Amino acid sequence: MLEKREFYINGQWVSPVRTNDFEVINPSTEESCAVISLGAKEDTDAAVAAARNAFESWSQTSKEERMALLEKLYAIYKTRSGEMAEAISTEMGAPMALAKTAQWGAGAGHIKNLMRALKNFEFEQPLGDHAPNNHILYEPVGVCGLITPWNWPMNQVALKVIAAMAAGCTMVLKPSEVSPLSSLLFAEMIHEAGFPAGVFNLVNGDGVGVGSELSGHPDVDMISFTGSTRAGVAISKNAADTVKRVSLELGGKGANIVFADADEKAVVRGVRHCFNNTGQSCNAPTRMLVERSIYDQAVATAADVAAKTSVDLASIEGRHIGPVVSGLQYEKIQGMIDKGIAEGARLVAGGPGKPEGLEKGYFVRPTVFADVNNEMAIAREEIFGPVLSIIPFDSEEEAVQIANDTLYGLTNYIQTQDGDKANRIARQLRSGMVQINGEMLGAGAPFGGYKQSGNGREGGTWGLEEFLEVKVVTGWL
Ligand SMILES: NC(=O)c1ccc[n+]([C@@H]2O[C@H](COP(=O)([O-])OP(=O)(O)OC[C@H]3O[C@@H](n4cnc5c(N)ncnc54)[C@H](O)[C@@H]3O)[C@@H](O)[C@H]2O)c1
């Protein structure tokens, strides 16, 4: 078993002030694969102090100096891709094929895109010809607490760490205690790249411990958080006393509106997208809204895709889906499947319990409910497992109304071959992202939500600006 009890503080690996072991569980086997420490207040304080000390000089570095270090880190990240994929797969259950591609690749993509954003960013700009002596300066916000979840570990860590570094901030990362191994490896890479001591620090811990200490810490200027809406609210309240900037990327309940004139692959694509990463994505299209005239056919297709979706161990190669991350998530998903049945939704694939032959491990049957209405819990609450709800609609107006009838507003999806209709609906959907006909977000596109899906934007230039203060200077010569 891996022993990873140390934290990375002020450029060194240090032991926690007190022993507080926490076992990391491999979700495919339910067995412990590593032991880490949960930090105490003194560990958090030491990391924040190191970040504060480093801020004075790091905030004054040039764009070129920061870029040179980021380029080194990018090269190391690429060299150690196999180790990273292995760590992600073991800690959170992504099958190796997914861990090596999308999971590892999301981190690589963000490093590259944020470097591009840094290269093109003007940290000093005139206000405009109407006020020639007014000058705008973009400056790093300060010491940042970065708190991340377990579902796309390197995606979220890279979005925060790289953007903060590029902006000239210093930081303390607290990765999810459920999936800390990828972040510990990333810390090794940062060390190897040669960032000055204190720029990046990592303390493991849970939400009530290190997480809350960071969000309430008087010497932390900003919290960048990705995770559940529940924790986002708690963090905002705790950060309010010190008036921190709080950037939140929270949950979602994406609608995928499938019109009768959608392309023939639209339903298959939608189901696969929903089940990708075993349904554990904040932007998963978990509510499929289908126009009545193709409804029966769409339900049959979705049931067929689910039945053909294989489930297996994360460690083996292949295009199957893996387990969900933990026993807690497994029980939560089972509870939601039971609720769907009790509320009268029609189960057309999967259902309660584990897939045949997979009694050990947190495996869930790929599940599809038809005849769902938007009042049901399975249509309102984030399930975070391979569970799709299909809802019929009769008109464009009704589709938009159902799609927007949610507390969330992260990503919505439209499937139609009528471009005018797609654009018209995209304008009406209350979400930070709308994807038409399976088109992926481009490099450096802003990622973030409306409503209770959060208030931040990550990735590219928008992601960099999250970590910057804006200063105006008058009388500038
Ligand atoms: N919008 C996005 O960009 C995005 C991306 C991925 C995941 N998510 C969301 O993340 C959730 C799943 O992740 P999770 O189960 O790890 O979420 P979570 O909120 O339980 O935990 C996320 C992180 O916050 C910490 N935490 C928990 N309570 C805290 C508190 N009170 N104070 C400070 N820190 C606290 C955890 O230790 C962990 O590091 C889902 O709701 C998903 O939609 C959102």
The ligand as an SDF file (V2000), in Angstrom:
LIG
                    3D

 44 48  0  0  0  0  0  0  0  0999 V2000
  -19.2320   22.9790  -12.1720 N   0  0  0  0  0  0  0  0  0  0  0  0
  -18.1140   22.3110  -12.2350 C   0  0  0  0  0  0  0  0  0  0  0  0
  -17.1560   22.7700  -12.8500 O   0  0  0  0  0  0  0  0  0  0  0  0
  -17.9630   20.9930  -11.5560 C   0  0  0  0  0  0  0  0  0  0  0  0
  -16.9800   20.1320  -11.9870 C   0  0  0  0  0  0  0  0  0  0  0  0
  -16.8520   18.9040  -11.3520 C   0  0  0  0  0  0  0  0  0  0  0  0
  -17.6690   18.5790  -10.2710 C   0  0  0  0  0  0  0  0  0  0  0  0
  -18.6130   19.4220   -9.8760 N   0  0  0  0  0  0  0  0  0  0  0  0
  -19.5070   19.0560   -8.7630 C   0  0  0  0  0  0  0  0  0  0  0  0
  -18.7950   18.4240   -7.7090 O   0  0  0  0  0  0  0  0  0  0  0  0
  -19.6420   17.5350   -6.9890 C   0  0  0  0  0  0  0  0  0  0  0  0
  -18.9560   16.1950   -6.7720 C   0  0  0  0  0  0  0  0  0  0  0  0
  -17.7810   16.3340   -6.1150 O   0  0  0  0  0  0  0  0  0  0  0  0
  -17.6000   16.0470   -4.5460 P   0  0  0  0  0  0  0  0  0  0  0  0
  -18.5230   14.9790   -4.0940 O   0  0  0  0  0  0  0  0  0  0  0  0
  -16.1360   15.8660   -4.3230 O   0  0  0  0  0  0  0  0  0  0  0  0
  -18.1120   17.3970   -3.9410 O   0  0  0  0  0  0  0  0  0  0  0  0
  -17.9510   17.9490   -2.4500 P   0  0  0  0  0  0  0  0  0  0  0  0
  -18.5650   19.2830   -2.4500 O   0  0  0  0  0  0  0  0  0  0  0  0
  -18.3950   16.9610   -1.4480 O   0  0  0  0  0  0  0  0  0  0  0  0
  -16.3770   18.0670   -2.2510 O   0  0  0  0  0  0  0  0  0  0  0  0
  -15.5780   18.8680   -3.0900 C   0  0  0  0  0  0  0  0  0  0  0  0
  -14.3830   19.3700   -2.3300 C   0  0  0  0  0  0  0  0  0  0  0  0
  -14.8250   20.2610   -1.3230 O   0  0  0  0  0  0  0  0  0  0  0  0
  -14.3680   19.8630   -0.0420 C   0  0  0  0  0  0  0  0  0  0  0  0
  -15.3870   20.2680    0.9180 N   0  0  0  0  0  0  0  0  0  0  0  0
  -16.5290   19.6290    1.2480 C   0  0  0  0  0  0  0  0  0  0  0  0
  -17.2180   20.3520    2.1520 N   0  0  0  0  0  0  0  0  0  0  0  0
  -16.5030   21.4950    2.3820 C   0  0  0  0  0  0  0  0  0  0  0  0
  -16.6810   22.6310    3.2270 C   0  0  0  0  0  0  0  0  0  0  0  0
  -17.7470   22.7480    4.0040 N   0  0  0  0  0  0  0  0  0  0  0  0
  -15.7300   23.5790    3.2220 N   0  0  0  0  0  0  0  0  0  0  0  0
  -14.6490   23.4960    2.4200 C   0  0  0  0  0  0  0  0  0  0  0  0
  -14.4220   22.4230    1.6170 N   0  0  0  0  0  0  0  0  0  0  0  0
  -15.3380   21.4430    1.5840 C   0  0  0  0  0  0  0  0  0  0  0  0
  -14.1280   18.3770   -0.1810 C   0  0  0  0  0  0  0  0  0  0  0  0
  -13.2240   17.9140    0.7870 O   0  0  0  0  0  0  0  0  0  0  0  0
  -13.5970   18.2920   -1.6020 C   0  0  0  0  0  0  0  0  0  0  0  0
  -12.2430   18.6410   -1.6480 O   0  0  0  0  0  0  0  0  0  0  0  0
  -20.8700   17.4240   -7.8360 C   0  0  0  0  0  0  0  0  0  0  0  0
  -21.9170   18.1720   -7.2830 O   0  0  0  0  0  0  0  0  0  0  0  0
  -20.4460   17.9970   -9.1750 C   0  0  0  0  0  0  0  0  0  0  0  0
  -21.4910   18.4810   -9.9590 O   0  0  0  0  0  0  0  0  0  0  0  0
  -18.7680   20.6380  -10.4860 C   0  0  0  0  0  0  0  0  0  0  0  0
  1  2  1  0
  2  3  2  0
  2  4  1  0
  4  5  1  0
  4 44  2  0
  5  6  2  0
  6  7  1  0
  7  8  2  0
  8  9  1  0
  8 44  1  0
  9 10  1  0
  9 42  1  0
 10 11  1  0
 11 12  1  0
 11 40  1  0
 12 13  1  0
 13 14  1  0
 14 15  2  0
 14 16  1  0
 14 17  1  0
 17 18  1  0
 18 19  2  0
 18 20  1  0
 18 21  1  0
 21 22  1  0
 22 23  1  0
 23 24  1  0
 23 38  1  0
 24 25  1  0
 25 26  1  0
 25 36  1  0
 26 27  1  0
 26 35  1  0
 27 28  2  0
 28 29  1  0
 29 30  1  0
 29 35  2  0
 30 31  1  0
 30 32  2  0
 32 33  1  0
 33 34  2  0
 34 35  1  0
 36 37  1  0
 36 38  1  0
 38 39  1  0
 40 41  1  0
 40 42  1  0
 42 43  1  0
M  CHG  2   8   1  16  -1
M  END
$$$$
